[in-house]
Amino acid sequence: MSRSTIILAVLVAILLTGPMFIVVPMSFSTAPSLEFPPPGFWLGYYRRFFSDPNWTGPLFNSFAIGFGTMVLAMLFGAPASFALMRHRFRFRSAFRMLVLSPLIVPHIVMALGYYSYFGSLGLVQSMTGVILAHTCLTIPVVVLTLTSALANFDRRVENAAAGLGARPLTTFRLVTFPILRPAFLVAALFAFIHSFDETVIAIFISGRDSATLPRQMFNSFQMEADPAISAASSLLLAAVLVVIGARWAARLVKPQPARAKA
Amino acid sequence: MKNARALSLRGLSKSYLAGQNAVDSIDLEIQPGEFVSFLGPSGSGKTTTLMMIAGFSKPSSGEIAIGGRKIDSVEPYDRNIGMVFQNYALFPHMSVADNVGFPLRMRQVPKAQAAKRIADALAMVGLADFSGRKPAELSGGQQQRVALARALVFEPDVVLLDEPLGALDKALREQMQIELKRIHRELGVTMVYVTHDQGEAMAMSDRIAVFNRGRIEQIGSPAEVYARPQTRFVASFIGDSNLIEGVIGRGGSVDLPGFGSIAVGRGDLTPGTPVDVLLRPETIRLSKEERSPEDICFTVDEIVNYGDSFLVIGKSAGQELRARVPGLDMPALARGERCVMRWSKERVHIVPR
């Protein structure tokens, strides 16, 4: 690589990651409004963030909604992944398109759809509504993660288990699932974080009582620019980094396929 | 071993596409305790046949029976067959002992008894000290031994081995062949061994079934398929071979254009029948001394030195021939040189065409 390419790459990296390095120092700032560079440092906004019900409520909601979404998305996404990878059935590619479509459809379009549709079902401004919408949005993430893991999965170990006397469910419990456990963990974490930092749908259908953290940040930013928002942002960023780090760690601990080295 | 069982295949066929049989009406009776190899090129149907015996592939027609019990509609997990896969298919998340103990766990063998059987099985394959390791911490040869112990520990009725030594290097492969043979002798279990390596099949089998295009072309002892192949394919697939076209003459002799007439005592064949004559390279002797007017001239094209022997490729009567000469018997020959070839006439074998 030539020197100019390296310089260009560094510039792009700074441009991409720059906001992170502004928000995190600001969250420790003593300034009463969002201000950079910070005049001094303290932990006051974190203290406010964790004591003000305007923030702790949405934080709890985000965790609850993220958890619910994770469970539901895994319940639907995992069987869908096995079906897509292991069975030939009519409309299989259409089914794949349908499952992955939330990735393509703009979130604002989906949000509008959910808003009017959930409105007639009485699900707007409820946690259930947000969980259902997030589940739909998150299934593609789960399916993409699990199908790629399944594509690399050597089914001969399942044959081996069957030949040794294991029935299909036993084979899944003792062989398939343990081998795929890192992929399941990554898929679940991704599902959680996908819901945790989702904003558009949350703004449309989470009400005051079920407001998520991103929605509360948006509101707060519009109204008063409470500096606690930078603490919230930093925490959100930390959550995402933890998940990415977990995925990276999962790759490190993933059992290597038994290869012949002789 | 108490549970060595017979395995019989009757009219076994498998077709993936209508009208094309990957396996075409195989009939085979394997005796209890026998070691039978399925030998053939890739795509000859040997692995497909093995997969049908294991129950991972459903036969299109025909039946499979073990010890007289039909198993066509029995699920793989109820067949009591041990299988060793080409890539070993060990469970990567389990220790060596847990891998070997898996079939015992499935059979609810009490813990103490299972521990003893696992230890015995690991000792048998020479891995007594490795029970706590994970498969990824073992070499290919060691993984193969674990797979073998796992396939044997539950005293299966039949053990199937799908090219188990394919991924190992030559020295290790030979060592494993000898060890597999020993284990087979000690346990006396019925074994079916799939391979495309004819040397391996020759070295290990009681009988070899030679597969070609979904059919068994010949089944017999290694000596039999080597010395008396019944088809041109078997003659050329097993060992190095020279096939000379000839015609059956009178009184059970065969006429080979350029080589004369040889008495082969095949009065059963009608004179005039075209046949192939198999001449194994090691039955040809080369010499620089002419002895009789019947001597056949041989022109050397190429000499390959294998250390213990030489492969001499040359022409005789317009036909390319390969001769395998033991190193000690090798006359001083050079490329392009002419010499005399002899063969022992009783070693000549007629292959019907």
Interface residues (C-beta under 8 A of the other chain):
Chain A: D154 R156 V157 N159 A160 A161 A162 G163 L164 G165 A166 R167 T170 L174 V175 P178 I179 R181 P255 Q256 P257 A258 R259 A260 K261 A262
Chain B: A54 G55 F56 E75 P76 Y77 D78 R79 N80 I81 G82 M83 F85 N87 Y88 A89 L90 F91 P92 H93 F102 P103 M106 R107 K134 P135 A136 L138 S139 G140 G141 Q143 Q144 R150 F154 A167 L168 D169 L172
